[in-house]
Amino acid sequence: MIHYAEEELKSKIGNTFSPDIFDVIIVGGGLAGLTAAILLSKNDKKILLLEKKEYPFHKVCGEYISNEILPFLQSIGFDPFFYDAAKISKLRISTPAGKNIYAGLDLGGFGLSRFVLDTALYELAKKNGADILTKTKVTDIHLRNDHFEVETKDGMKHRAKLVIGSYGKRDVLDKKLHRHFVQTHTGYMGIKYHVKLNYPVDEVGLDNFENGYCGIVKIEDDKYNLCYLYKRNLKVQFKNPHELEENVLFKNPVIKNIFSQANFISEEPEAINEISFAPKKLIEEHILMCGDSAGLITPLCGNGMSMAIHAAKLLSENILESGILEKKIISIENRKQLEEEYKHAWKKHFSNRLFWGRTIQSFFGNPTLTGFALNSIHALRPLESFLIRKTHGQVV
Ligand SMILES: Cc1cc2nc3c(=O)[nH]c(=O)nc-3n(C[C@H](O)[C@H](O)[C@H](O)COP(=O)(O)OP(=O)(O)OC[C@H]3O[C@@H](n4cnc5c(N)ncnc54)[C@H](O)[C@@H]3O)c2cc1C
């Protein structure tokens, strides 16, 4: 099998069609897409990953990763502590009124920026033999007879036996595929800063405010991630995040204190809008969805990243075990069989966790309810561990 350097691959593509038929095209190189690229190319499958941005780049994310995925990451050759990830073992939650509640994290996690994490996995995928085109936005995907055609913004078409959709929370592709959730405006927005701050290195903080919550966690070097999720109140509009912070977040004195002590590395934050936690279909027109494209758990559970990586592992194993890539011609029946197996594995591991994530999130936002819920849950320790168990998985 020949693997090309990115520029070489681009020049070989010629006018419209890519010269090869790939085994799998992966659309989107976040955690789900990169993990699938690593696992499938490690098993000698011919993989093309298309990513619209260029590594390294920043992403809106709380950057706290549950340890449930640590042994798996180490098994594929990625050790976060080599990159100076912070070990996190404690949780602090504040009510909207600023009352702190402390808890231990049984499994714990680590803090590492997506800038570092995604880039390291990208390098690993390339090392394993995956072909990767960056600055390449996918605009359309069609199943033509027994193979897919994937079109990109620069007018190219690539062909593959299977397509994995790992393009994240929301994209124009969802509109093209007429996915239900894109028709609604959720009002959820996410904002992320990197800061320097005097704050415990082993503690993740989750500070609540009206219509949202804000996380703080140590990442690599001497940096901290400061990230919040806010559900827009249509009656009150803010010109920019700073105005929102002044008028809404700072009503919680703990958040006000963190922001006033923090030394902001970049003045302007990373931002995303219209985040949807609604259930999504796992398979769309035979495209195998993975990571946030398949369903997003609420960030307060702190394990969307480990779920994206775990889902990619399950899907890659299903693809390899099905033997579908060895077939000369792939029938619709062959596809449906693989899709059913993937659906079964995915539901078993994730549907309950997404349900509990949505349920817990519904308590947050209303200051009275959030304060009441947090105090009551914390007073009933077995309930607290029950909810953590329900939104987290076994070690992968
Ligand atoms: C505010 C907020 C805070 C969060 N905090 C945490 C946390 O602390 N811990 C945690 O575990 N999880 C957290 N999450 C969830 C976590 O960020 C996601 O679950 C995780 O990033 C999912 O990975 P993914 O690979 O599915 O998607 P992504 O990481 O979003 O990757 C998708 C990739 O696809 C690319 N792409 C998109 N469209 C196209 C296209 N058309 N063509 C080519 N490429 C495309 C994008 O550029 C991107 O690189 C948070 C989420 C939010 C919104």
Ligand as a Chemical Component Dictionary entry (heavy atoms), coordinates in Angstrom:
data_LIG
# 
_chem_comp.id                   LIG 
_chem_comp.type                 NON-POLYMER 
_chem_comp.pdbx_formal_charge   0 
_chem_comp.three_letter_code    LIG 
# 
loop_
_chem_comp_atom.comp_id 
_chem_comp_atom.atom_id 
_chem_comp_atom.alt_atom_id 
_chem_comp_atom.type_symbol 
_chem_comp_atom.charge 
_chem_comp_atom.model_Cartn_x 
_chem_comp_atom.model_Cartn_y 
_chem_comp_atom.model_Cartn_z 
_chem_comp_atom.pdbx_ordinal 
LIG C1  C1  C 0 -18.557 24.087 26.037 1  
LIG C2  C2  C 0 -18.124 22.652 25.967 2  
LIG C3  C3  C 0 -17.251 22.142 26.932 3  
LIG C4  C4  C 0 -16.857 20.804 26.874 4  
LIG N1  N1  N 0 -16.006 20.321 27.829 5  
LIG C5  C5  C 0 -15.649 19.017 27.841 6  
LIG C6  C6  C 0 -14.758 18.510 28.828 7  
LIG O1  O1  O 0 -14.237 19.222 29.694 8  
LIG N2  N2  N 0 -14.485 17.178 28.791 9  
LIG C7  C7  C 0 -14.980 16.342 27.840 10 
LIG O2  O2  O 0 -14.668 15.151 27.864 11 
LIG N3  N3  N 0 -15.785 16.809 26.858 12 
LIG C8  C8  C 0 -16.126 18.125 26.837 13 
LIG N4  N4  N 0 -16.927 18.606 25.838 14 
LIG C9  C9  C 0 -17.335 17.701 24.757 15 
LIG C10 C10 C 0 -16.184 17.434 23.768 16 
LIG O3  O3  O 0 -15.606 18.643 23.356 17 
LIG C11 C11 C 0 -16.708 16.682 22.540 18 
LIG O4  O4  O 0 -17.528 15.625 22.957 19 
LIG C12 C12 C 0 -15.554 16.132 21.687 20 
LIG O5  O5  O 0 -14.797 17.195 21.168 21 
LIG C13 C13 C 0 -16.100 15.282 20.540 22 
LIG O6  O6  O 0 -15.084 14.957 19.629 23 
LIG P1  P1  P 0 -15.439 14.737 18.075 24 
LIG O7  O7  O 0 -14.231 14.147 17.463 25 
LIG O8  O8  O 0 -16.729 14.037 17.946 26 
LIG O9  O9  O 0 -15.712 16.196 17.497 27 
LIG P2  P2  P 0 -14.724 17.425 17.339 28 
LIG O10 O10 O 0 -13.617 17.370 18.303 29 
LIG O11 O11 O 0 -15.600 18.640 17.323 30 
LIG O12 O12 O 0 -14.092 17.222 15.883 31 
LIG C14 C14 C 0 -14.792 17.415 14.704 32 
LIG C15 C15 C 0 -13.788 17.814 13.625 33 
LIG O13 O13 O 0 -14.428 17.838 12.354 34 
LIG C16 C16 C 0 -13.975 18.947 11.614 35 
LIG N5  N5  N 0 -15.028 19.262 10.625 36 
LIG C17 C17 C 0 -16.265 19.762 10.864 37 
LIG N6  N6  N 0 -16.963 19.871 9.709  38 
LIG C18 C18 C 0 -16.143 19.414 8.711  39 
LIG C19 C19 C 0 -16.274 19.273 7.318  40 
LIG N7  N7  N 0 -17.408 19.611 6.691  41 
LIG N8  N8  N 0 -15.230 18.799 6.606  42 
LIG C20 C20 C 0 -14.061 18.447 7.229  43 
LIG N9  N9  N 0 -13.878 18.563 8.557  44 
LIG C21 C21 C 0 -14.901 19.029 9.297  45 
LIG C22 C22 C 0 -13.757 20.036 12.661 46 
LIG O14 O14 O 0 -12.861 21.041 12.232 47 
LIG C23 C23 C 0 -13.233 19.214 13.840 48 
LIG O15 O15 O 0 -11.813 19.162 13.866 49 
LIG C24 C24 C 0 -17.345 19.943 25.847 50 
LIG C25 C25 C 0 -18.208 20.461 24.876 51 
LIG C26 C26 C 0 -18.596 21.791 24.925 52 
LIG C27 C27 C 0 -19.527 22.313 23.883 53 
# 
loop_
_chem_comp_bond.comp_id 
_chem_comp_bond.atom_id_1 
_chem_comp_bond.atom_id_2 
_chem_comp_bond.value_order 
_chem_comp_bond.pdbx_ordinal 
LIG C1  C2  SING 1  
LIG C2  C3  SING 2  
LIG C2  C26 DOUB 3  
LIG C3  C4  DOUB 4  
LIG C4  N1  SING 5  
LIG C4  C24 SING 6  
LIG N1  C5  DOUB 7  
LIG C5  C6  SING 8  
LIG C5  C8  SING 9  
LIG C6  O1  DOUB 10 
LIG C6  N2  SING 11 
LIG N2  C7  SING 12 
LIG C7  O2  DOUB 13 
LIG C7  N3  SING 14 
LIG N3  C8  DOUB 15 
LIG C8  N4  SING 16 
LIG N4  C9  SING 17 
LIG N4  C24 SING 18 
LIG C9  C10 SING 19 
LIG C10 O3  SING 20 
LIG C10 C11 SING 21 
LIG C11 O4  SING 22 
LIG C11 C12 SING 23 
LIG C12 O5  SING 24 
LIG C12 C13 SING 25 
LIG C13 O6  SING 26 
LIG O6  P1  SING 27 
LIG P1  O7  DOUB 28 
LIG P1  O8  SING 29 
LIG P1  O9  SING 30 
LIG O9  P2  SING 31 
LIG P2  O10 DOUB 32 
LIG P2  O11 SING 33 
LIG P2  O12 SING 34 
LIG O12 C14 SING 35 
LIG C14 C15 SING 36 
LIG C15 O13 SING 37 
LIG C15 C23 SING 38 
LIG O13 C16 SING 39 
LIG C16 N5  SING 40 
LIG C16 C22 SING 41 
LIG N5  C17 SING 42 
LIG N5  C21 SING 43 
LIG C17 N6  DOUB 44 
LIG N6  C18 SING 45 
LIG C18 C19 SING 46 
LIG C18 C21 DOUB 47 
LIG C19 N7  SING 48 
LIG C19 N8  DOUB 49 
LIG N8  C20 SING 50 
LIG C20 N9  DOUB 51 
LIG N9  C21 SING 52 
LIG C22 O14 SING 53 
LIG C22 C23 SING 54 
LIG C23 O15 SING 55 
LIG C24 C25 DOUB 56 
LIG C25 C26 SING 57 
LIG C26 C27 SING 58 
# 
